[in-house]
Amino acid sequence: MTVRKSNERGHANHGWLDTHHTFSFADYHDPRWMGYRSLRVINDDLVMPGMGFGTHPHRDMEIITYILKGSLEHKDSMGNGRIIRAGEVQYMSAGSGVLHSEFNPSSDEAVHLLQIWIRPDRAGVTPRYAEKSMVGVAGGAFHLVTSKAGRDGSIAIHQDADLWLARLQPGQTATHRLAAGRHAWLHVAEGQVTVQGQALSGGDAIAVSGESVLDVRATAPAQVLLFDLN
């Protein structure tokens, strides 16, 4: 197990954007933290009211955005325009190339989001877009958000990377089983949990290999994202 503490992440405060980088990104570079398996980026962003990212290009990356608080307005060159809100997941496969912008449409509330990049298993695919609401999912269990084949109502992505989400109240435990040869990266989006006896707080993460069962127990209200990777 390898623990990645929140206060050791890269950090930049641009005024309009306060961001923490789990892995090397933009001006933050640490050769020890270039990603984990196919997981390349987890940016923990707080975007101020009325501010955002202007139109910019991406290619050959699977981009997943999860809104923790507030709302985010998305527009892209595929013709999609949508405001996503707390508890909703947005997916964009940049593939052969796409332009998009992201803005906080609120005049008085910052938006708190996680933006995740996963390397695709092949380059040059046709760009695509999808959404999934996790607003009404039951607490105390892991729920599948993405998968290679889009099984069980999850979003299909171009990588063998299962993303699971759990919301936990104090005392609740969610269990995840890892198949042989699989690896896990667990990111605590909010709250406090213990994983395999290791205490973690919001922004902390842990990489786990060689385990068959992960037990995540909340010691305060929490949201956790678990990446099950090949």
DRENDO-1510 file (C-alpha; in Angstrom, 1 decimal, always signed):
<recs>
REC; n; res; u; v; w
REC; 1; MET; +0.0; +0.0; +0.0 .
REC; 2; THR; +1.1; +3.5; -0.8 .
REC; 3; VAL; -0.5; +6.5; +0.8 .
REC; 4; ARG; -0.8; +9.9; -1.0 .
REC; 5; LYS; -1.6; +12.6; +1.5 .
REC; 6; SER; -3.7; +15.6; +0.6 .
REC; 7; ASN; -1.2; +18.1; +1.9 .
REC; 8; GLU; +1.6; +16.6; -0.3 .
REC; 9; ARG; -0.3; +17.2; -3.6 .
REC; 10; GLY; +0.6; +19.9; -6.0 .
REC; 11; HIS; -1.3; +23.1; -5.4 .
REC; 12; ALA; -1.9; +26.3; -7.3 .
REC; 13; ASN; -4.2; +29.2; -6.4 .
REC; 14; HIS; -4.9; +31.4; -9.4 .
REC; 15; GLY; -7.6; +33.5; -7.7 .
REC; 16; TRP; -10.4; +32.3; -9.9 .
REC; 17; LEU; -9.2; +28.6; -9.5 .
REC; 18; ASP; -7.9; +26.9; -6.4 .
REC; 19; THR; -6.6; +23.5; -7.5 .
REC; 20; HIS; -4.8; +20.5; -6.0 .
REC; 21; HIS; -3.1; +17.9; -8.2 .
REC; 22; THR; -2.7; +14.3; -7.1 .
REC; 23; PHE; -0.4; +13.7; -10.0 .
REC; 24; SER; +1.9; +15.9; -12.1 .
REC; 25; PHE; +0.0; +18.4; -14.0 .
REC; 26; ALA; +0.6; +21.9; -15.6 .
REC; 27; ASP; +3.4; +23.6; -13.6 .
REC; 28; TYR; +3.5; +20.9; -11.0 .
REC; 29; HIS; +5.9; +18.1; -11.8 .
REC; 30; ASP; +7.1; +15.3; -9.6 .
REC; 31; PRO; +8.6; +12.3; -11.3 .
REC; 32; ARG; +7.4; +10.1; -8.4 .
REC; 33; TRP; +3.7; +11.0; -9.2 .
REC; 34; MET; +3.1; +10.8; -12.9 .
REC; 35; GLY; +0.0; +8.7; -12.5 .
REC; 36; TYR; -1.0; +5.2; -11.4 .
REC; 37; ARG; -1.5; +2.5; -14.0 .
REC; 38; SER; -3.8; +4.0; -16.6 .
REC; 39; LEU; -5.0; +6.7; -14.2 .
REC; 40; ARG; -3.2; +9.9; -15.2 .
REC; 41; VAL; -4.9; +12.9; -13.5 .
REC; 42; ILE; -7.0; +13.7; -10.5 .
REC; 43; ASN; -7.4; +17.4; -10.1 .
REC; 44; ASP; -9.4; +18.7; -7.1 .
REC; 45; ASP; -10.7; +22.0; -8.4 .
REC; 46; LEU; -12.6; +24.9; -6.7 .
REC; 47; VAL; -13.8; +27.3; -9.4 .
REC; 48; MET; -15.0; +30.7; -8.3 .
REC; 49; PRO; -18.4; +32.1; -9.4 .
REC; 50; GLY; -18.7; +33.2; -13.0 .
REC; 51; MET; -15.2; +31.9; -13.8 .
REC; 52; GLY; -13.9; +28.9; -15.7 .
REC; 53; PHE; -11.8; +27.3; -18.4 .
REC; 54; GLY; -12.1; +28.9; -21.9 .
REC; 55; THR; -12.3; +26.8; -25.0 .
REC; 56; HIS; -9.3; +24.5; -25.3 .
REC; 57; PRO; -8.4; +21.3; -27.1 .
REC; 58; HIS; -7.9; +17.7; -25.9 .
REC; 59; ARG; -7.1; +14.5; -27.6 .
REC; 60; ASP; -6.5; +10.8; -26.7 .
REC; 61; MET; -7.7; +11.0; -23.2 .
REC; 62; GLU; -10.7; +9.7; -21.3 .
REC; 63; ILE; -12.0; +12.7; -19.2 .
REC; 64; ILE; -14.4; +12.2; -16.2 .
REC; 65; THR; -15.8; +15.1; -14.2 .
REC; 66; TYR; -17.6; +14.6; -10.9 .
REC; 67; ILE; -19.3; +17.5; -9.2 .
REC; 68; LEU; -19.1; +17.6; -5.4 .
REC; 69; LYS; -20.8; +21.0; -4.9 .
REC; 70; GLY; -22.3; +23.6; -7.1 .
REC; 71; SER; -22.7; +23.3; -10.9 .
REC; 72; LEU; -20.5; +23.5; -14.0 .
REC; 73; GLU; -21.5; +24.5; -17.5 .
REC; 74; HIS; -20.0; +22.4; -20.3 .
REC; 75; LYS; -19.9; +23.1; -24.1 .
REC; 76; ASP; -17.9; +21.2; -26.7 .
REC; 77; SER; -17.3; +20.9; -30.4 .
REC; 78; MET; -19.5; +17.8; -30.6 .
REC; 79; GLY; -22.5; +20.1; -30.0 .
REC; 80; ASN; -23.0; +19.2; -26.3 .
REC; 81; GLY; -24.1; +22.0; -24.0 .
REC; 82; ARG; -25.1; +21.1; -20.4 .
REC; 83; ILE; -25.0; +22.2; -16.8 .
REC; 84; ILE; -24.0; +19.4; -14.5 .
REC; 85; ARG; -24.7; +19.6; -10.8 .
REC; 86; ALA; -23.6; +18.0; -7.5 .
REC; 87; GLY; -23.7; +14.2; -7.7 .
REC; 88; GLU; -23.5; +14.1; -11.5 .
REC; 89; VAL; -20.8; +12.5; -13.6 .
REC; 90; GLN; -19.8; +13.7; -17.0 .
REC; 91; TYR; -17.6; +11.7; -19.4 .
REC; 92; MET; -15.9; +12.9; -22.6 .
REC; 93; SER; -13.6; +10.8; -24.7 .
REC; 94; ALA; -11.3; +13.3; -26.5 .
REC; 95; GLY; -10.2; +10.7; -29.0 .
REC; 96; SER; -9.1; +12.2; -32.3 .
REC; 97; GLY; -9.6; +15.7; -31.0 .
REC; 98; VAL; -12.2; +17.9; -29.3 .
REC; 99; LEU; -12.6; +21.4; -28.1 .
REC; 100; HIS; -14.5; +22.3; -24.9 .
REC; 101; SER; -15.1; +24.9; -22.3 .
REC; 102; GLU; -16.2; +24.7; -18.6 .
REC; 103; PHE; -17.6; +27.5; -16.6 .
REC; 104; ASN; -19.2; +28.1; -13.2 .
REC; 105; PRO; -22.6; +29.6; -14.1 .
REC; 106; SER; -23.4; +30.7; -10.6 .
REC; 107; SER; -23.0; +34.3; -9.5 .
REC; 108; ASP; -22.5; +33.5; -5.9 .
REC; 109; GLU; -21.4; +29.9; -5.3 .
REC; 110; ALA; -18.0; +28.2; -6.1 .
REC; 111; VAL; -18.1; +24.8; -7.8 .
REC; 112; HIS; -16.1; +22.0; -6.3 .
REC; 113; LEU; -15.3; +19.2; -8.7 .
REC; 114; LEU; -12.9; +16.4; -9.4 .
REC; 115; GLN; -11.5; +16.1; -13.0 .
REC; 116; ILE; -10.1; +12.7; -13.8 .
REC; 117; TRP; -8.0; +11.7; -16.8 .
REC; 118; ILE; -7.5; +8.1; -17.8 .
REC; 119; ARG; -5.3; +7.1; -20.7 .
REC; 120; PRO; -7.3; +5.3; -23.4 .
REC; 121; ASP; -6.3; +1.8; -24.6 .
REC; 122; ARG; -6.1; +3.0; -28.2 .
REC; 123; ALA; -5.5; +6.4; -29.9 .
REC; 124; GLY; -7.6; +8.2; -32.4 .
REC; 125; VAL; -11.1; +7.0; -31.5 .
REC; 126; THR; -14.1; +9.1; -32.4 .
REC; 127; PRO; -14.9; +11.5; -29.6 .
REC; 128; ARG; -18.0; +10.9; -27.5 .
REC; 129; TYR; -19.9; +12.2; -24.6 .
REC; 130; ALA; -22.0; +10.7; -21.8 .
REC; 131; GLU; -23.5; +11.6; -18.4 .
REC; 132; LYS; -24.6; +9.6; -15.3 .
REC; 133; SER; -26.4; +10.8; -12.2 .
REC; 134; MET; -25.2; +9.3; -8.9 .
REC; 135; VAL; -27.6; +11.6; -6.9 .
REC; 136; GLY; -30.0; +8.9; -5.7 .
REC; 137; VAL; -27.6; +6.0; -5.1 .
REC; 138; ALA; -27.8; +4.2; -1.8 .
REC; 139; GLY; -25.2; +4.9; +0.9 .
REC; 140; GLY; -23.0; +2.2; +2.4 .
REC; 141; ALA; -22.0; +0.5; -0.9 .
REC; 142; PHE; -19.9; +0.9; -4.0 .
REC; 143; HIS; -21.7; +1.8; -7.2 .
REC; 144; LEU; -20.2; +1.4; -10.7 .
REC; 145; VAL; -19.7; +4.6; -12.6 .
REC; 146; THR; -17.5; +3.6; -15.6 .
REC; 147; SER; -16.3; +0.3; -17.1 .
REC; 148; LYS; -14.7; -0.9; -20.3 .
REC; 149; ALA; -17.9; -2.5; -21.6 .
REC; 150; GLY; -20.5; -0.2; -19.9 .
REC; 151; ARG; -21.8; -3.1; -17.8 .
REC; 152; ASP; -24.6; -2.7; -15.3 .
REC; 153; GLY; -25.6; +0.7; -16.6 .
REC; 154; SER; -22.2; +2.3; -16.2 .
REC; 155; ILE; -20.6; +4.6; -18.7 .
REC; 156; ALA; -18.5; +2.7; -21.3 .
REC; 157; ILE; -14.9; +4.1; -21.6 .
REC; 158; HIS; -11.9; +3.2; -23.8 .
REC; 159; GLN; -9.9; +1.5; -21.0 .
REC; 160; ASP; -10.2; -1.4; -18.7 .
REC; 161; ALA; -10.8; +0.9; -15.7 .
REC; 162; ASP; -13.7; +0.5; -13.4 .
REC; 163; LEU; -14.6; +3.6; -11.4 .
REC; 164; TRP; -16.7; +3.0; -8.3 .
REC; 165; LEU; -18.4; +5.6; -6.0 .
REC; 166; ALA; -19.4; +5.1; -2.4 .
REC; 167; ARG; -21.1; +7.5; +0.0 .
REC; 168; LEU; -20.8; +6.5; +3.7 .
REC; 169; GLN; -22.1; +7.7; +7.0 .
REC; 170; PRO; -20.1; +7.2; +10.2 .
REC; 171; GLY; -19.9; +3.5; +11.0 .
REC; 172; GLN; -20.8; +2.3; +7.5 .
REC; 173; THR; -18.4; +0.0; +5.7 .
REC; 174; ALA; -18.3; -0.6; +1.9 .
REC; 175; THR; -16.4; -3.6; +0.6 .
REC; 176; HIS; -14.8; -4.1; -2.8 .
REC; 177; ARG; -13.2; -7.3; -4.1 .
REC; 178; LEU; -10.2; -7.1; -6.4 .
REC; 179; ALA; -9.6; -9.9; -8.9 .
REC; 180; ALA; -6.2; -11.4; -9.2 .
REC; 181; GLY; -3.8; -9.1; -11.0 .
REC; 182; ARG; -5.9; -6.0; -10.4 .
REC; 183; HIS; -4.8; -2.8; -8.7 .
REC; 184; ALA; -6.8; -0.2; -6.8 .
REC; 185; TRP; -6.5; +3.6; -6.3 .
REC; 186; LEU; -8.9; +4.9; -3.7 .
REC; 187; HIS; -9.4; +8.7; -3.5 .
REC; 188; VAL; -11.2; +10.3; -0.6 .
REC; 189; ALA; -13.3; +13.1; -2.1 .
REC; 190; GLU; -14.7; +14.2; +1.2 .
REC; 191; GLY; -14.8; +13.1; +4.8 .
REC; 192; GLN; -12.8; +10.6; +6.8 .
REC; 193; VAL; -12.4; +6.8; +6.3 .
REC; 194; THR; -10.1; +3.9; +7.2 .
REC; 195; VAL; -8.9; +1.6; +4.5 .
REC; 196; GLN; -7.2; -1.6; +5.5 .
REC; 197; GLY; -6.7; +0.1; +8.9 .
REC; 198; GLN; -5.1; +3.2; +7.4 .
REC; 199; ALA; -6.9; +6.5; +8.3 .
REC; 200; LEU; -7.6; +8.8; +5.4 .
REC; 201; SER; -9.2; +12.3; +5.1 .
REC; 202; GLY; -10.6; +14.4; +2.2 .
REC; 203; GLY; -8.0; +14.7; -0.5 .
REC; 204; ASP; -6.0; +11.7; +0.7 .
REC; 205; ALA; -5.6; +8.6; -1.5 .
REC; 206; ILE; -4.1; +5.1; -1.3 .
REC; 207; ALA; -2.8; +2.7; -3.9 .
REC; 208; VAL; -3.3; -1.0; -3.2 .
REC; 209; SER; -1.9; -4.0; -4.9 .
REC; 210; GLY; -1.8; -7.7; -3.9 .
REC; 211; GLU; -5.0; -7.5; -1.8 .
REC; 212; SER; -8.2; -9.3; -2.6 .
REC; 213; VAL; -10.6; -7.4; -0.5 .
REC; 214; LEU; -10.8; -3.7; +0.4 .
REC; 215; ASP; -12.8; -2.6; +3.4 .
REC; 216; VAL; -13.6; +1.1; +3.6 .
REC; 217; ARG; -15.1; +2.3; +6.8 .
REC; 218; ALA; -16.3; +5.9; +7.5 .
REC; 219; THR; -15.5; +7.7; +10.6 .
REC; 220; ALA; -17.2; +10.9; +9.4 .
REC; 221; PRO; -19.6; +11.4; +6.4 .
REC; 222; ALA; -17.6; +10.6; +3.3 .
REC; 223; GLN; -17.5; +10.1; -0.4 .
REC; 224; VAL; -14.8; +7.9; -1.9 .
REC; 225; LEU; -13.9; +7.1; -5.5 .
REC; 226; LEU; -12.3; +3.7; -6.1 .
REC; 227; PHE; -10.5; +2.9; -9.4 .
REC; 228; ASP; -10.1; -0.8; -10.2 .
REC; 229; LEU; -7.3; -1.0; -12.8 .
REC; 230; ASN; -5.6; -3.6; -14.8 .
</recs>
